[in-house]
Amino acid sequence: MMDHRVSRRWLPTGIVGMLAMAFITGCASTSPSSFPMRDDAFPIMTTADGIQFVRTPDRYFDELPDWPYEANYVEIDGLRQAYVDVGPADADETILLLHGQPSWSYLYRTMIPVLADAGYRVITMDHLGMGRSDKPIDVDYHSFLNHTHRLETFIEELGLRNVTAFVQDWGSLIGLYVIGLNPEWFDRVVVGDGTLPEIPEGVVPFELPEDAQAAQDRFYRSISRIPAQQPRFFDEEGKRRFGATADRSYFSNWILFSRNDERFRASLIVEAMTYFPLTKAEIDAYDAPFPARIAMAGPRSFPGLVNTLGGVTAGPWEGLRSFRKPFLTIWASNDPGQLGTHEAQQLLIDQIPGAAGQPHTRLPEASHFLQDDQGEEIARLMIDFIESTPAR
C-alpha cells in the first residue's frame, strides 16, 4: 500500500500522471487542429475587480453530438460558472459530476441521461476557464484554492445537500478537498481515477527542465504516438505488458507543454487517454470551449498547480480519514499512468473508512477518461451504489 502522503517518487495527479507510453512507436503523429478564431478577434471583458476574461460564444456549443443541454450560470466573484442541471429539481438525491483537465462537462454526456432517467437530479459543473464557464486570460490568475473556493460557493449558491459526488482527475483534487472540509454536504462519494495528494509543506514535487522546448517536444512525441484505439497496456494481473516505466520527467514536461506549447489542444489529450477512438465530431466538441488560444489559460494552468500544493491538503485529508459515509472507487483498467494503478485505487480504499466493504471495481476497455469510454456502465454502477446505501 502506498502512503497517502505524496512524495517526489510518486504523484498520481493531473491529467494522468501519464506517459508511461513514450516507448510506443510506429503510430502516426497527430497534428493539432487549427483555432477557428484569432486571439485579437476575441472580445476581452473585465470584472469589477479588474480580472480580464473571455467568454466562448454560444455558437461553438451548437449541435454537439449527444449534448442537448442548455447552460445555467452562477456568478461568483464577477465570473460566470456554467453548469447543466437535469432531472427533477425536487429529487431526494442530487448527483454532482466534476470533470478534470482538459475536459469539460461534455465528458459526462452518456452518464447524464441514465442518471436523470433513474429519477435523480444531475448537476455537472464546468470549472472556471473550462467548458462554458468564463475564462480569465491570465494563466497565473488560476489557482487551486480559487477553484476549491468556487466549488464551495457554487454548492452553497445552489443550496445543494444530500449530494452524491462523482469526481475524476483534477475534479477529484478539487472535489475531495471540498468534501474533506464539508463532509456534511455529501451522502456518498464516487472516485474514478483520481486522488487528493498530500504534499509536505515547502516541497515542490516537480522541478522544471532548463530546456523547456526540448521538454515540450518530448511530451508531444509521447502523447501524439498513442493510437486512437489504445493497445492493452496491462496483462490480466495488472502488470505492464511493455515492461517500461514512465520517465520521471514526464510530468514536468507536461507542465511546460500545457502552459506554453502552441500544439496543446484539449482533444489531443482526451483522444490519447480514451480507450476507444473518438469521432471527429466528438474531438471538435472537446475543443469547442477553446476557439482561440487566448481562451485556454484555464487548461494551460492546471498541471502546474500541483507545485503549489505543499501543505495545502493536510486539513481536507483529516476530514477524509474520518469520512464514514459510503465511498466507492470505479477505476479504468487501461489507464497507463500512475493514477490508473491498483496502488492508486487501493490508497483511497485503505485510507477512507467509508470505502470499507464497498463494491470497488476496475472497468475493462476504459482508459483515464473512463466516463467517455464506459459512461453508461459507470452510471448504472452509481445507481446500484445509491440504492444499496440509503442515506442515514
N, C-alpha and C positions, 0 to 999 in steps of 0.2 A: 504494500500500500504506500502511495506517495503522500507525503505530508502536505497539508493544505497550504502551508506557507510556501510561496513560490520563490525559488532560487534562480540564479542565472543559468543553472544547468537545465531547468525545465520551466517553461512558461507557456501553458496551453491557452493562449488568448488571441484576440484579434481575429482576422479573417480565418485563419485556420491553423495557426502555429504550424504552417503547412509545408509544402515544398520539400517533402522527402522525395520528391519525384524529379529532381534535377538529373537523375540518371535515365529518364525516359528519353529515347531518341527516335528519330525517324518519323516524327509527326510534323505535319506542315505547320509553320508558324502562322499565327493569326494576326492579320493586320488590323489595327484599331479603326473603328468606324469614324467617319467624319462628323464633326459637330455641325448641326444644321444652322446654328446661329453664331454670329461673331460676338465676341465679348463686348465690343463697343456698340452693338445693337441692342444690348440688354439694359433696360432702364434700371438704374440704381436708386433705391429708396433709402430713407434714413429714419430710424426711430427717434422718439423724443429724447432718448439718451445718447443719440449720435451714432448708433450702430448702423452701418451701411449693409444693405441686403438686397437680394434679388428675389423675384417670385416667378417661378416657372409658369408660362402661360397655360391656361386650361387646355388649349388645343392639343398640347402634347400628350394629354391623357385621354383623348377621344379614341374610341373604338379599339381599346387594348383588348387582346383576347382574354376571355373569361374574367373580365373586370367591369361589371355593370354598375359599380358602386359610386355614389356621389360622395364628395368630400364634405366633412364637417370641420369646423375650426374652433379652437380655443385660443384667445390671445393671451400670451404670457410675456411680460416684460416688453410689450410692444411688437412681438413677433408671433405670427400665426403658427399654431401647432395643428397639423392636419390629422384627421382620423376617420375611419369608417365605423359606423355603428349600425349593426344589422341584428334582426331578431326582435323579440318582444321587449319593449322598454321596461316592462314591469316583471320581467322574468325573475324567478327566485335565485337563479345562478347567472353570474356575469363572467365571461371569459375574456381575458386581456391577452392579446398576442403582441409580442415585441420582437421586431426584426433586428438583424445585425448590420454589418457593413460589408460591401457597399450596396446592399439590397434596400428594399422598402416594403410597404405593406402588400405589394403585389405578390410577394413570396408566399402569402397565405391564401392565394386565390382559390385553391381546391379544398382548403380546410374550412373556410368561412361558411359555404353553403351547407356542408354536412353538420356543422355545429349549430347553425341557426335553425336548420330543419328539425333538429332534436329538441328545440324549444328554448335554447339558451340565447341570452343577449351576448353578442360577439363584438368586441371592440378591438381594432388594430390601429396602432398609432405610428405615424411617421416621425422618427427622431428629427430634431432640428437639423436643417441642412440636407435632409433626405426626402424622397417622395414628393408629396405636395405641400410639405411644410416650407416655411420661409427659409432662405439660405443666406445667412451672413457671409460676406465675401472675404473676410479676413480669416485665414486659417487659424491664427492664434486666438481668435475670439472663442473658438470651440474648445471646451474643457470638459473633463469627466464630471466634475461636480456641477457644472452648468446643466449637463444632461440629466443627472440624477435629480437636481432641483426642479427641472421642468417636468419630469415624470411625476414627482410627488405633487407638484402643483396641478398637473393635469388630472390626476386621480381625485384630488380634493375638489377641483372645479366641477368635475362631473359627478361628484358625490358617490364614487364607486366604493362599495363594500361587498363582502362575501365574494371576493374575487378568486377565480382560478386563473393563475397566470401561466402562460407558456412562453419561455424565454430561450433564446438561442444566440450564439456568437456574442457580439457586443450588446445585444439585447439582454444577454444573461449577466454581463458585468453590471450594466445599469439596473436591470430588474432585480437581481439578487441583492445589490446594495440597498435598494429601496425596501425590498421585502425584509431584509435583516433589521432595518431600523423601524419598520412599521408592520410587524407581523400580524397585528390585529386587523389589518385591512384584507387579509388573504385567508381563504379557506383551504386552498390547495396550491401546490406549485408543481409544474412540469418543466423539466430542463431537457433540451435537446442539444447535444454537442456544444456545451458551454460550461462556464465556471465563473467564479469570482476569485481572482488571485489575491493572495495576501503577501505583500512585499514589504520587507522591513523598511522602516523609515531611513531615508538617506541613501537607499540603494537605487541605482539606475540600471535596470536589468539589461538594456541593450545599448551598448556603445555604437556609435555610427561610424562606418568606414570613412577614411580620409578621402578615398577616391570615390566620390558619390556617383559619378557617371558609370564607372565600371560596376558598381554595386547594382545600380538600376538595370544595366544591361543583363547582368547575371539573373536578376529576378525575372525580367521579361522573357529571357530564353527559357527559363524553367516553366513559367506559367503558360506560355504560348505553345509549349510542346505537349501539353496534356490533351489527349484526344477528346472529342465531344462525347463519345461513348467511352466512359472510363474502363480501363482494364481492372481486373481484380487485384488489389494491392496486397491482400492478406490471404493466408491459407485458412483451412477450416478451424484451426486452433487459434486464429487471430494473430499469427506471426507474419511479418512482412515477407512476401514472396520474393522480393527482389534483392533481399539481403543488403539493403542500403539504408542508411540513416540520414537524417537531414543535416546539411551543412549548418553549423551553429550560427552562421552569419545570416541565415535566410531571413530572419525577422527584421534585423537591421536593414537588410536590403529592401524589404517590403516597406518599412517606414519611409525610406528615401524615395522609393518608386512611387508610392501613393501620394506623397507630398509634392513631388517635383516633376515627375515624368509626364511628358505630353502624350505618351501612349496609354496612360491609365484610363480605362473605361470600366464602368460597373459591370457591363456584360462580359468583358474579358475574364473577370474573376468568377462571376457566378457560373458562367458556362464551364470553366475549368473545374469547378468544385461541385458540380452536379453529376450524378451517375449517368443519367440519360441525357441525350442531346436535347438542346433547346431548339425550338423553331425560330426562324428569322423574326417572326412577329413577337415571340417571347423575348428574344435578345433585344429587340427595339424597345420593348416595354421596360426592361431593366435600365435602359439608357434614357428613357423618356424624361425623368426628372432633371436631366443634366444636358440640355441642348447646347450649352456653351461651357467652356472651361471655367468661366467666372462663377458658375453655379456649383462647382464641385468642391468648394472649401470644406464642407462637412465630411464627405467620404475621404478627402485627402488628409484630414486631421486625425482620424480615429487611430490608426496603428501607433502613431507617436504618443498617444495619450497614455499608453502603458508605462512609459518612462516617467510619468507624473504620479504614479500610484503608490510610491513608497510611504508607508504609514497611513494610508488613506482608508483602507478597507478593514482594518482591525475591528472597529466598532460594529459594522454590519456582520462580520463573522461571529461575533459574540451572540448576536441575535439568531443567526442561522444555526449555530451549535445548540441553541435552545429551542429550535423550531420543531414541534412535535406534531403539527398538523400533517396531513398526507403529502408526501413529497415523492414524485416519480421521475425517473430518468428514462428517456427514449433516445437511443443512440443510433447513429449510422454505422454500419459495418464496413463501409468503404471510404470513410473519411481518412485520408492519408496523413493528416497532420497529428500533432500531439493531442489536440482536442478529441480526436477520434479514437484514441486508445482505450483499452479496457481500464487502464490505470486512471485516466481522467474521469471516466464514469464512476469507477469504484471510489474515488476520492470523495465525491459527493455522498454516495451511499453510506460510506463509513463515518462521515463527519456530521451528518444531519439526522437527528433522531427520527423525524417523520418518514425517512426513507426506509426504515426497517420493515421488512415483511411485504413491501410493495412489489408489484409485478414488473420489475425493471426489464428492459428488453433492448436488443440490438436488431436493427432492421437490415435484412439483406437488400441489395440493389438500392442503396442510398448512400450518398456522399455528404459532404459538410452541410450543404444547403438541403437538408433532408426534407424540409417542407415542400420543396419543389419536386423532389423525387417520389415521395410517399405521403403526400399531404392527406389524402382521403383515409389512408390507414392510420396515420397519426391521430386524425380527428376521431376515428372510431375507438382507438385506444383511450383517448381522453374521455370520451363519453362513458366507456366502461369504468374508467377510473373514478369519475364523478359519481356515477350511480352506485358504485361499491363503497364509497366513502362519504356518506351523508354528513353534512356539516353539523358540528356539535353546538 
